[in-house]
Amino acid sequence: MMEGLDIRIVKDREDFRGISGCDILKKFNWPLPENKYYAAAALDGNFVGFWDGDVGHHFVSKSIGAKDSCFYSNMIFTRVGNKGIGTEIKRHQLEFAREIGCKSSYCEVLNPSNIYAIKIQRRLEREFKVRERDMGSEGYQFCFDLWKLDL
């Protein structure tokens, strides 16, 4: 992991202690449902991004290889100018999903012009052999087999 990067699962407002500039996450409605997760990322104490997702999302496409115990990645957000942090945030999400017993992780990039989000997935695709599906103007689907990964 990148030196100075702190990524933590956020369960309530107390988890923001020590992270400045985290206002975007404070707008979420707390406490979280049991199967929904958020993680805040800070670099040297300053907010740089987050991920969120849930377990067993019913919109997951089984045809791309998603398993029954699937983690659905809703969003990864990073502040501009933090090279490599998006990939570290995604890697943290995959590690977390595997720790809670998920066998796969699925995400969609619904805006095909969001090159940064696509690059995050593809960097890990090269590393972990992830399946990708181009949906044309609807975006891209990605599926990670967590039981095969050597994180």
CNS distance restraints for C-alpha pairs under 8 A (distance, minus, plus):
assign (resid   1 and name CA) (resid   5 and name CA) 7.21 0.50 0.50
assign (resid   1 and name CA) (resid  88 and name CA) 6.64 0.50 0.50
assign (resid   2 and name CA) (resid  85 and name CA) 7.80 0.50 0.50
assign (resid   2 and name CA) (resid  88 and name CA) 7.34 0.50 0.50
assign (resid   4 and name CA) (resid  43 and name CA) 5.42 0.50 0.50
assign (resid   4 and name CA) (resid  44 and name CA) 5.19 0.50 0.50
assign (resid   5 and name CA) (resid  41 and name CA) 6.94 0.50 0.50
assign (resid   5 and name CA) (resid  42 and name CA) 5.73 0.50 0.50
assign (resid   5 and name CA) (resid  43 and name CA) 4.45 0.50 0.50
assign (resid   5 and name CA) (resid  44 and name CA) 6.53 0.50 0.50
assign (resid   6 and name CA) (resid  41 and name CA) 5.59 0.50 0.50
assign (resid   6 and name CA) (resid  42 and name CA) 5.12 0.50 0.50
assign (resid   6 and name CA) (resid  43 and name CA) 6.21 0.50 0.50
assign (resid   6 and name CA) (resid  44 and name CA) 7.70 0.50 0.50
assign (resid   6 and name CA) (resid  45 and name CA) 7.82 0.50 0.50
assign (resid   7 and name CA) (resid  39 and name CA) 6.41 0.50 0.50
assign (resid   7 and name CA) (resid  40 and name CA) 5.60 0.50 0.50
assign (resid   7 and name CA) (resid  41 and name CA) 4.24 0.50 0.50
assign (resid   7 and name CA) (resid  42 and name CA) 6.36 0.50 0.50
assign (resid   7 and name CA) (resid  89 and name CA) 7.36 0.50 0.50
assign (resid   7 and name CA) (resid  92 and name CA) 7.50 0.50 0.50
assign (resid   8 and name CA) (resid  15 and name CA) 7.99 0.50 0.50
assign (resid   8 and name CA) (resid  39 and name CA) 5.20 0.50 0.50
assign (resid   8 and name CA) (resid  40 and name CA) 5.56 0.50 0.50
assign (resid   8 and name CA) (resid  41 and name CA) 6.59 0.50 0.50
assign (resid   9 and name CA) (resid  15 and name CA) 7.93 0.50 0.50
assign (resid   9 and name CA) (resid  37 and name CA) 7.11 0.50 0.50
assign (resid   9 and name CA) (resid  38 and name CA) 5.77 0.50 0.50
assign (resid   9 and name CA) (resid  39 and name CA) 4.14 0.50 0.50
assign (resid   9 and name CA) (resid  40 and name CA) 6.53 0.50 0.50
assign (resid  10 and name CA) (resid  15 and name CA) 5.56 0.50 0.50
assign (resid  10 and name CA) (resid  16 and name CA) 7.51 0.50 0.50
assign (resid  10 and name CA) (resid  37 and name CA) 7.40 0.50 0.50
assign (resid  10 and name CA) (resid  38 and name CA) 5.44 0.50 0.50
assign (resid  10 and name CA) (resid  39 and name CA) 5.20 0.50 0.50
assign (resid  10 and name CA) (resid  40 and name CA) 6.44 0.50 0.50
assign (resid  11 and name CA) (resid  15 and name CA) 6.66 0.50 0.50
assign (resid  11 and name CA) (resid  30 and name CA) 7.53 0.50 0.50
assign (resid  11 and name CA) (resid  31 and name CA) 6.57 0.50 0.50
assign (resid  11 and name CA) (resid  32 and name CA) 6.54 0.50 0.50
assign (resid  11 and name CA) (resid  37 and name CA) 7.76 0.50 0.50
assign (resid  11 and name CA) (resid  38 and name CA) 7.39 0.50 0.50
assign (resid  12 and name CA) (resid  16 and name CA) 7.89 0.50 0.50
assign (resid  12 and name CA) (resid  30 and name CA) 6.10 0.50 0.50
assign (resid  12 and name CA) (resid  31 and name CA) 6.03 0.50 0.50
assign (resid  12 and name CA) (resid  32 and name CA) 7.85 0.50 0.50
assign (resid  13 and name CA) (resid  17 and name CA) 7.98 0.50 0.50
assign (resid  13 and name CA) (resid  26 and name CA) 7.19 0.50 0.50
assign (resid  13 and name CA) (resid  30 and name CA) 7.77 0.50 0.50
assign (resid  16 and name CA) (resid  20 and name CA) 7.94 0.50 0.50
assign (resid  16 and name CA) (resid  22 and name CA) 7.20 0.50 0.50
assign (resid  18 and name CA) (resid  45 and name CA) 5.93 0.50 0.50
assign (resid  19 and name CA) (resid  42 and name CA) 6.22 0.50 0.50
assign (resid  19 and name CA) (resid  45 and name CA) 4.94 0.50 0.50
assign (resid  19 and name CA) (resid  46 and name CA) 5.46 0.50 0.50
assign (resid  19 and name CA) (resid  47 and name CA) 5.84 0.50 0.50
assign (resid  20 and name CA) (resid  45 and name CA) 6.24 0.50 0.50
assign (resid  20 and name CA) (resid  46 and name CA) 4.95 0.50 0.50
assign (resid  20 and name CA) (resid  47 and name CA) 5.85 0.50 0.50
assign (resid  21 and name CA) (resid  46 and name CA) 6.19 0.50 0.50
assign (resid  21 and name CA) (resid  47 and name CA) 5.30 0.50 0.50
assign (resid  22 and name CA) (resid  26 and name CA) 6.72 0.50 0.50
assign (resid  22 and name CA) (resid  46 and name CA) 7.89 0.50 0.50
assign (resid  22 and name CA) (resid  47 and name CA) 5.42 0.50 0.50
assign (resid  23 and name CA) (resid  27 and name CA) 6.94 0.50 0.50
assign (resid  24 and name CA) (resid  28 and name CA) 7.99 0.50 0.50
assign (resid  25 and name CA) (resid  40 and name CA) 7.86 0.50 0.50
assign (resid  32 and name CA) (resid  36 and name CA) 6.30 0.50 0.50
assign (resid  32 and name CA) (resid  37 and name CA) 7.21 0.50 0.50
assign (resid  35 and name CA) (resid  54 and name CA) 5.37 0.50 0.50
assign (resid  35 and name CA) (resid  55 and name CA) 5.51 0.50 0.50
assign (resid  36 and name CA) (resid  52 and name CA) 7.46 0.50 0.50
assign (resid  36 and name CA) (resid  53 and name CA) 5.85 0.50 0.50
assign (resid  36 and name CA) (resid  54 and name CA) 4.32 0.50 0.50
assign (resid  36 and name CA) (resid  55 and name CA) 6.90 0.50 0.50
assign (resid  37 and name CA) (resid  52 and name CA) 5.50 0.50 0.50
assign (resid  37 and name CA) (resid  53 and name CA) 5.45 0.50 0.50
assign (resid  37 and name CA) (resid  54 and name CA) 5.98 0.50 0.50
assign (resid  38 and name CA) (resid  50 and name CA) 7.08 0.50 0.50
assign (resid  38 and name CA) (resid  51 and name CA) 5.75 0.50 0.50
assign (resid  38 and name CA) (resid  52 and name CA) 4.31 0.50 0.50
assign (resid  38 and name CA) (resid  53 and name CA) 6.74 0.50 0.50
assign (resid  39 and name CA) (resid  50 and name CA) 5.37 0.50 0.50
assign (resid  39 and name CA) (resid  51 and name CA) 5.35 0.50 0.50
assign (resid  39 and name CA) (resid  52 and name CA) 6.40 0.50 0.50
assign (resid  40 and name CA) (resid  47 and name CA) 7.37 0.50 0.50
assign (resid  40 and name CA) (resid  49 and name CA) 6.16 0.50 0.50
assign (resid  40 and name CA) (resid  50 and name CA) 4.45 0.50 0.50
assign (resid  40 and name CA) (resid  51 and name CA) 6.88 0.50 0.50
assign (resid  41 and name CA) (resid  47 and name CA) 5.94 0.50 0.50
assign (resid  41 and name CA) (resid  48 and name CA) 5.67 0.50 0.50
assign (resid  41 and name CA) (resid  49 and name CA) 5.08 0.50 0.50
assign (resid  41 and name CA) (resid  50 and name CA) 5.49 0.50 0.50
assign (resid  41 and name CA) (resid  89 and name CA) 7.20 0.50 0.50
assign (resid  42 and name CA) (resid  46 and name CA) 4.93 0.50 0.50
assign (resid  42 and name CA) (resid  47 and name CA) 4.33 0.50 0.50
assign (resid  42 and name CA) (resid  48 and name CA) 5.28 0.50 0.50
assign (resid  42 and name CA) (resid  49 and name CA) 7.06 0.50 0.50
assign (resid  43 and name CA) (resid  47 and name CA) 6.56 0.50 0.50
assign (resid  43 and name CA) (resid  48 and name CA) 6.40 0.50 0.50
assign (resid  48 and name CA) (resid  78 and name CA) 5.59 0.50 0.50
assign (resid  48 and name CA) (resid  79 and name CA) 5.28 0.50 0.50
assign (resid  48 and name CA) (resid  82 and name CA) 7.36 0.50 0.50
assign (resid  48 and name CA) (resid  85 and name CA) 7.83 0.50 0.50
assign (resid  49 and name CA) (resid  76 and name CA) 7.37 0.50 0.50
assign (resid  49 and name CA) (resid  77 and name CA) 5.08 0.50 0.50
assign (resid  49 and name CA) (resid  78 and name CA) 4.02 0.50 0.50
assign (resid  49 and name CA) (resid  79 and name CA) 5.98 0.50 0.50
assign (resid  49 and name CA) (resid  85 and name CA) 8.00 0.50 0.50
assign (resid  49 and name CA) (resid  86 and name CA) 7.68 0.50 0.50
assign (resid  49 and name CA) (resid  89 and name CA) 7.68 0.50 0.50
assign (resid  50 and name CA) (resid  76 and name CA) 5.81 0.50 0.50
assign (resid  50 and name CA) (resid  77 and name CA) 5.31 0.50 0.50
assign (resid  50 and name CA) (resid  78 and name CA) 6.64 0.50 0.50
assign (resid  50 and name CA) (resid  89 and name CA) 7.02 0.50 0.50
assign (resid  51 and name CA) (resid  73 and name CA) 7.73 0.50 0.50
assign (resid  51 and name CA) (resid  74 and name CA) 7.62 0.50 0.50
assign (resid  51 and name CA) (resid  75 and name CA) 5.57 0.50 0.50
assign (resid  51 and name CA) (resid  76 and name CA) 4.39 0.50 0.50
assign (resid  51 and name CA) (resid  77 and name CA) 6.36 0.50 0.50
assign (resid  51 and name CA) (resid  89 and name CA) 6.86 0.50 0.50
assign (resid  51 and name CA) (resid  90 and name CA) 7.41 0.50 0.50
assign (resid  51 and name CA) (resid  93 and name CA) 7.06 0.50 0.50
assign (resid  52 and name CA) (resid  73 and name CA) 6.29 0.50 0.50
assign (resid  52 and name CA) (resid  74 and name CA) 5.61 0.50 0.50
assign (resid  52 and name CA) (resid  75 and name CA) 5.52 0.50 0.50
assign (resid  52 and name CA) (resid  76 and name CA) 6.76 0.50 0.50
assign (resid  53 and name CA) (resid  71 and name CA) 6.85 0.50 0.50
assign (resid  53 and name CA) (resid  72 and name CA) 5.38 0.50 0.50
assign (resid  53 and name CA) (resid  73 and name CA) 4.37 0.50 0.50
assign (resid  53 and name CA) (resid  74 and name CA) 4.84 0.50 0.50
assign (resid  53 and name CA) (resid  75 and name CA) 6.99 0.50 0.50
assign (resid  54 and name CA) (resid  71 and name CA) 5.77 0.50 0.50
assign (resid  54 and name CA) (resid  72 and name CA) 5.31 0.50 0.50
assign (resid  54 and name CA) (resid  73 and name CA) 6.78 0.50 0.50
assign (resid  54 and name CA) (resid  74 and name CA) 7.56 0.50 0.50
assign (resid  55 and name CA) (resid  69 and name CA) 7.16 0.50 0.50
assign (resid  55 and name CA) (resid  70 and name CA) 5.95 0.50 0.50
assign (resid  55 and name CA) (resid  71 and name CA) 4.59 0.50 0.50
assign (resid  55 and name CA) (resid  72 and name CA) 6.03 0.50 0.50
assign (resid  55 and name CA) (resid 102 and name CA) 7.74 0.50 0.50
assign (resid  56 and name CA) (resid  68 and name CA) 7.16 0.50 0.50
assign (resid  56 and name CA) (resid  69 and name CA) 6.12 0.50 0.50
assign (resid  56 and name CA) (resid  70 and name CA) 5.41 0.50 0.50
assign (resid  56 and name CA) (resid  71 and name CA) 6.25 0.50 0.50
assign (resid  56 and name CA) (resid  72 and name CA) 7.03 0.50 0.50
assign (resid  57 and name CA) (resid  70 and name CA) 7.33 0.50 0.50
assign (resid  57 and name CA) (resid  71 and name CA) 7.23 0.50 0.50
assign (resid  57 and name CA) (resid  72 and name CA) 5.83 0.50 0.50
assign (resid  60 and name CA) (resid  66 and name CA) 6.94 0.50 0.50
assign (resid  60 and name CA) (resid  70 and name CA) 8.00 0.50 0.50
assign (resid  60 and name CA) (resid  72 and name CA) 7.24 0.50 0.50
assign (resid  60 and name CA) (resid 106 and name CA) 6.83 0.50 0.50
assign (resid  61 and name CA) (resid  65 and name CA) 7.53 0.50 0.50
assign (resid  61 and name CA) (resid  66 and name CA) 6.53 0.50 0.50
assign (resid  62 and name CA) (resid  66 and name CA) 4.87 0.50 0.50
assign (resid  62 and name CA) (resid  67 and name CA) 6.95 0.50 0.50
assign (resid  64 and name CA) (resid 131 and name CA) 7.01 0.50 0.50
assign (resid  64 and name CA) (resid 132 and name CA) 7.82 0.50 0.50
assign (resid  64 and name CA) (resid 133 and name CA) 7.55 0.50 0.50
assign (resid  64 and name CA) (resid 142 and name CA) 7.88 0.50 0.50
assign (resid  64 and name CA) (resid 143 and name CA) 6.64 0.50 0.50
assign (resid  65 and name CA) (resid 131 and name CA) 7.92 0.50 0.50
assign (resid  65 and name CA) (resid 143 and name CA) 6.78 0.50 0.50
assign (resid  66 and name CA) (resid  70 and name CA) 6.31 0.50 0.50
assign (resid  66 and name CA) (resid 104 and name CA) 5.72 0.50 0.50
assign (resid  66 and name CA) (resid 105 and name CA) 7.05 0.50 0.50
assign (resid  66 and name CA) (resid 106 and name CA) 6.72 0.50 0.50
assign (resid  66 and name CA) (resid 143 and name CA) 6.40 0.50 0.50
assign (resid  66 and name CA) (resid 144 and name CA) 7.92 0.50 0.50
assign (resid  66 and name CA) (resid 145 and name CA) 7.70 0.50 0.50
assign (resid  67 and name CA) (resid 103 and name CA) 6.10 0.50 0.50
assign (resid  67 and name CA) (resid 104 and name CA) 5.71 0.50 0.50
assign (resid  68 and name CA) (resid 103 and name CA) 7.69 0.50 0.50
assign (resid  69 and name CA) (resid 101 and name CA) 7.26 0.50 0.50
assign (resid  69 and name CA) (resid 102 and name CA) 4.79 0.50 0.50
assign (resid  69 and name CA) (resid 103 and name CA) 5.62 0.50 0.50
assign (resid  69 and name CA) (resid 104 and name CA) 6.80 0.50 0.50
assign (resid  70 and name CA) (resid 102 and name CA) 5.29 0.50 0.50
assign (resid  70 and name CA) (resid 103 and name CA) 6.00 0.50 0.50
assign (resid  70 and name CA) (resid 104 and name CA) 4.85 0.50 0.50
assign (resid  70 and name CA) (resid 105 and name CA) 5.43 0.50 0.50
assign (resid  70 and name CA) (resid 106 and name CA) 6.98 0.50 0.50
assign (resid  71 and name CA) (resid  97 and name CA) 6.10 0.50 0.50
assign (resid  71 and name CA) (resid 102 and name CA) 6.07 0.50 0.50
assign (resid  71 and name CA) (resid 103 and name CA) 7.95 0.50 0.50
assign (resid  71 and name CA) (resid 104 and name CA) 6.24 0.50 0.50
assign (resid  71 and name CA) (resid 105 and name CA) 4.53 0.50 0.50
assign (resid  71 and name CA) (resid 106 and name CA) 6.24 0.50 0.50
assign (resid  72 and name CA) (resid 105 and name CA) 5.83 0.50 0.50
assign (resid  72 and name CA) (resid 106 and name CA) 5.04 0.50 0.50
assign (resid  72 and name CA) (resid 107 and name CA) 5.99 0.50 0.50
assign (resid  73 and name CA) (resid 105 and name CA) 6.92 0.50 0.50
assign (resid  73 and name CA) (resid 106 and name CA) 6.01 0.50 0.50
assign (resid  73 and name CA) (resid 107 and name CA) 4.94 0.50 0.50
assign (resid  73 and name CA) (resid 108 and name CA) 7.80 0.50 0.50
assign (resid  74 and name CA) (resid 107 and name CA) 6.72 0.50 0.50
assign (resid  74 and name CA) (resid 108 and name CA) 7.89 0.50 0.50
assign (resid  76 and name CA) (resid  86 and name CA) 7.22 0.50 0.50
assign (resid  76 and name CA) (resid  89 and name CA) 7.44 0.50 0.50
assign (resid  76 and name CA) (resid  90 and name CA) 7.16 0.50 0.50
assign (resid  76 and name CA) (resid 117 and name CA) 7.76 0.50 0.50
assign (resid  77 and name CA) (resid  86 and name CA) 7.36 0.50 0.50
assign (resid  78 and name CA) (resid  82 and name CA) 7.39 0.50 0.50
assign (resid  78 and name CA) (resid  85 and name CA) 7.20 0.50 0.50
assign (resid  78 and name CA) (resid  86 and name CA) 6.02 0.50 0.50
assign (resid  82 and name CA) (resid  86 and name CA) 7.90 0.50 0.50
assign (resid  84 and name CA) (resid  88 and name CA) 6.51 0.50 0.50
assign (resid  85 and name CA) (resid  89 and name CA) 6.07 0.50 0.50
assign (resid  86 and name CA) (resid  90 and name CA) 6.19 0.50 0.50
assign (resid  86 and name CA) (resid 120 and name CA) 6.18 0.50 0.50
assign (resid  87 and name CA) (resid  91 and name CA) 6.07 0.50 0.50
assign (resid  87 and name CA) (resid 120 and name CA) 5.26 0.50 0.50
assign (resid  87 and name CA) (resid 121 and name CA) 7.62 0.50 0.50
assign (resid  87 and name CA) (resid 123 and name CA) 7.24 0.50 0.50
assign (resid  87 and name CA) (resid 124 and name CA) 7.31 0.50 0.50
assign (resid  88 and name CA) (resid  92 and name CA) 6.16 0.50 0.50
assign (resid  89 and name CA) (resid  93 and name CA) 6.31 0.50 0.50
assign (resid  90 and name CA) (resid  94 and name CA) 6.30 0.50 0.50
assign (resid  90 and name CA) (resid 120 and name CA) 7.48 0.50 0.50
assign (resid  90 and name CA) (resid 121 and name CA) 7.90 0.50 0.50
assign (resid  91 and name CA) (resid  95 and name CA) 6.24 0.50 0.50
assign (resid  91 and name CA) (resid 124 and name CA) 7.83 0.50 0.50
assign (resid  92 and name CA) (resid  96 and name CA) 6.11 0.50 0.50
assign (resid  93 and name CA) (resid  97 and name CA) 6.12 0.50 0.50
assign (resid  94 and name CA) (resid  98 and name CA) 6.25 0.50 0.50
assign (resid  94 and name CA) (resid 105 and name CA) 7.02 0.50 0.50
assign (resid  94 and name CA) (resid 146 and name CA) 7.17 0.50 0.50
assign (resid  95 and name CA) (resid  99 and name CA) 6.19 0.50 0.50
assign (resid  95 and name CA) (resid 151 and name CA) 6.73 0.50 0.50
assign (resid  96 and name CA) (resid 100 and name CA) 6.39 0.50 0.50
assign (resid  97 and name CA) (resid 101 and name CA) 6.61 0.50 0.50
assign (resid  97 and name CA) (resid 102 and name CA) 5.46 0.50 0.50
assign (resid  97 and name CA) (resid 104 and name CA) 7.96 0.50 0.50
assign (resid  97 and name CA) (resid 105 and name CA) 7.22 0.50 0.50
assign (resid  97 and name CA) (resid 146 and name CA) 7.88 0.50 0.50
assign (resid  98 and name CA) (resid 102 and name CA) 5.06 0.50 0.50
assign (resid  98 and name CA) (resid 103 and name CA) 6.51 0.50 0.50
assign (resid  98 and name CA) (resid 104 and name CA) 7.81 0.50 0.50
assign (resid  98 and name CA) (resid 146 and name CA) 5.92 0.50 0.50
assign (resid  98 and name CA) (resid 147 and name CA) 7.34 0.50 0.50
assign (resid 102 and name CA) (resid 146 and name CA) 7.10 0.50 0.50
assign (resid 103 and name CA) (resid 145 and name CA) 6.21 0.50 0.50
assign (resid 103 and name CA) (resid 146 and name CA) 5.01 0.50 0.50
assign (resid 103 and name CA) (resid 147 and name CA) 5.41 0.50 0.50
assign (resid 104 and name CA) (resid 143 and name CA) 6.82 0.50 0.50
assign (resid 104 and name CA) (resid 144 and name CA) 5.41 0.50 0.50
assign (resid 104 and name CA) (resid 145 and name CA) 4.56 0.50 0.50
assign (resid 104 and name CA) (resid 146 and name CA) 4.89 0.50 0.50
assign (resid 104 and name CA) (resid 147 and name CA) 7.24 0.50 0.50
assign (resid 105 and name CA) (resid 143 and name CA) 5.65 0.50 0.50
assign (resid 105 and name CA) (resid 144 and name CA) 5.06 0.50 0.50
assign (resid 105 and name CA) (resid 145 and name CA) 6.72 0.50 0.50
assign (resid 105 and name CA) (resid 146 and name CA) 6.85 0.50 0.50
assign (resid 106 and name CA) (resid 141 and name CA) 7.42 0.50 0.50
assign (resid 106 and name CA) (resid 142 and name CA) 5.74 0.50 0.50
assign (resid 106 and name CA) (resid 143 and name CA) 4.47 0.50 0.50
assign (resid 106 and name CA) (resid 144 and name CA) 6.42 0.50 0.50
assign (resid 107 and name CA) (resid 141 and name CA) 5.91 0.50 0.50
assign (resid 107 and name CA) (resid 142 and name CA) 5.36 0.50 0.50
assign (resid 107 and name CA) (resid 143 and name CA) 6.60 0.50 0.50
assign (resid 108 and name CA) (resid 139 and name CA) 7.17 0.50 0.50
assign (resid 108 and name CA) (resid 140 and name CA) 5.59 0.50 0.50
assign (resid 108 and name CA) (resid 141 and name CA) 4.44 0.50 0.50
assign (resid 108 and name CA) (resid 142 and name CA) 6.23 0.50 0.50
assign (resid 109 and name CA) (resid 114 and name CA) 7.45 0.50 0.50
assign (resid 109 and name CA) (resid 117 and name CA) 6.80 0.50 0.50
assign (resid 109 and name CA) (resid 118 and name CA) 6.72 0.50 0.50
assign (resid 109 and name CA) (resid 139 and name CA) 5.44 0.50 0.50
assign (resid 109 and name CA) (resid 140 and name CA) 5.15 0.50 0.50
assign (resid 109 and name CA) (resid 141 and name CA) 6.47 0.50 0.50
assign (resid 110 and name CA) (resid 138 and name CA) 5.67 0.50 0.50
assign (resid 110 and name CA) (resid 139 and name CA) 4.38 0.50 0.50
assign (resid 110 and name CA) (resid 140 and name CA) 6.42 0.50 0.50
assign (resid 111 and name CA) (resid 137 and name CA) 7.71 0.50 0.50
assign (resid 111 and name CA) (resid 138 and name CA) 6.68 0.50 0.50
assign (resid 111 and name CA) (resid 139 and name CA) 5.21 0.50 0.50
assign (resid 112 and name CA) (resid 118 and name CA) 7.94 0.50 0.50
assign (resid 112 and name CA) (resid 136 and name CA) 7.55 0.50 0.50
assign (resid 112 and name CA) (resid 137 and name CA) 6.39 0.50 0.50
assign (resid 112 and name CA) (resid 138 and name CA) 6.77 0.50 0.50
assign (resid 112 and name CA) (resid 139 and name CA) 4.32 0.50 0.50
assign (resid 112 and name CA) (resid 140 and name CA) 6.77 0.50 0.50
assign (resid 114 and name CA) (resid 118 and name CA) 6.54 0.50 0.50
assign (resid 115 and name CA) (resid 119 and name CA) 6.02 0.50 0.50
assign (resid 116 and name CA) (resid 120 and name CA) 6.35 0.50 0.50
assign (resid 117 and name CA) (resid 121 and name CA) 6.70 0.50 0.50
assign (resid 118 and name CA) (resid 122 and name CA) 6.19 0.50 0.50
assign (resid 118 and name CA) (resid 140 and name CA) 7.79 0.50 0.50
assign (resid 119 and name CA) (resid 123 and name CA) 5.95 0.50 0.50
assign (resid 120 and name CA) (resid 124 and name CA) 6.75 0.50 0.50
assign (resid 121 and name CA) (resid 125 and name CA) 6.04 0.50 0.50
assign (resid 121 and name CA) (resid 142 and name CA) 7.24 0.50 0.50
assign (resid 122 and name CA) (resid 126 and name CA) 6.21 0.50 0.50
assign (resid 122 and name CA) (resid 130 and name CA) 7.97 0.50 0.50
assign (resid 123 and name CA) (resid 127 and name CA) 6.61 0.50 0.50
assign (resid 124 and name CA) (resid 128 and name CA) 5.71 0.50 0.50
assign (resid 124 and name CA) (resid 129 and name CA) 7.60 0.50 0.50
assign (resid 124 and name CA) (resid 130 and name CA) 7.26 0.50 0.50
assign (resid 125 and name CA) (resid 129 and name CA) 4.84 0.50 0.50
assign (resid 125 and name CA) (resid 130 and name CA) 4.39 0.50 0.50
assign (resid 125 and name CA) (resid 131 and name CA) 7.31 0.50 0.50
assign (resid 126 and name CA) (resid 130 and name CA) 7.29 0.50 0.50
assign (resid 128 and name CA) (resid 144 and name CA) 7.73 0.50 0.50
assign (resid 128 and name CA) (resid 149 and name CA) 6.31 0.50 0.50
assign (resid 129 and name CA) (resid 144 and name CA) 7.84 0.50 0.50
assign (resid 130 and name CA) (resid 142 and name CA) 6.81 0.50 0.50
assign (resid 130 and name CA) (resid 143 and name CA) 5.92 0.50 0.50
assign (resid 130 and name CA) (resid 144 and name CA) 5.07 0.50 0.50
assign (resid 130 and name CA) (resid 145 and name CA) 7.17 0.50 0.50
assign (resid 131 and name CA) (resid 142 and name CA) 5.69 0.50 0.50
assign (resid 131 and name CA) (resid 143 and name CA) 5.30 0.50 0.50
assign (resid 131 and name CA) (resid 144 and name CA) 6.71 0.50 0.50
assign (resid 132 and name CA) (resid 140 and name CA) 6.99 0.50 0.50
assign (resid 132 and name CA) (resid 141 and name CA) 5.63 0.50 0.50
assign (resid 132 and name CA) (resid 142 and name CA) 4.59 0.50 0.50
assign (resid 132 and name CA) (resid 143 and name CA) 6.65 0.50 0.50
assign (resid 133 and name CA) (resid 140 and name CA) 5.61 0.50 0.50
assign (resid 133 and name CA) (resid 141 and name CA) 5.04 0.50 0.50
assign (resid 133 and name CA) (resid 142 and name CA) 6.54 0.50 0.50
assign (resid 134 and name CA) (resid 139 and name CA) 6.42 0.50 0.50
assign (resid 134 and name CA) (resid 140 and name CA) 4.72 0.50 0.50
assign (resid 134 and name CA) (resid 141 and name CA) 6.65 0.50 0.50
assign (resid 135 and name CA) (resid 139 and name CA) 5.16 0.50 0.50
assign (resid 135 and name CA) (resid 140 and name CA) 5.37 0.50 0.50
assign (resid 135 and name CA) (resid 141 and name CA) 7.33 0.50 0.50
assign (resid 136 and name CA) (resid 140 and name CA) 7.49 0.50 0.50
assign (resid 145 and name CA) (resid 149 and name CA) 6.68 0.50 0.50
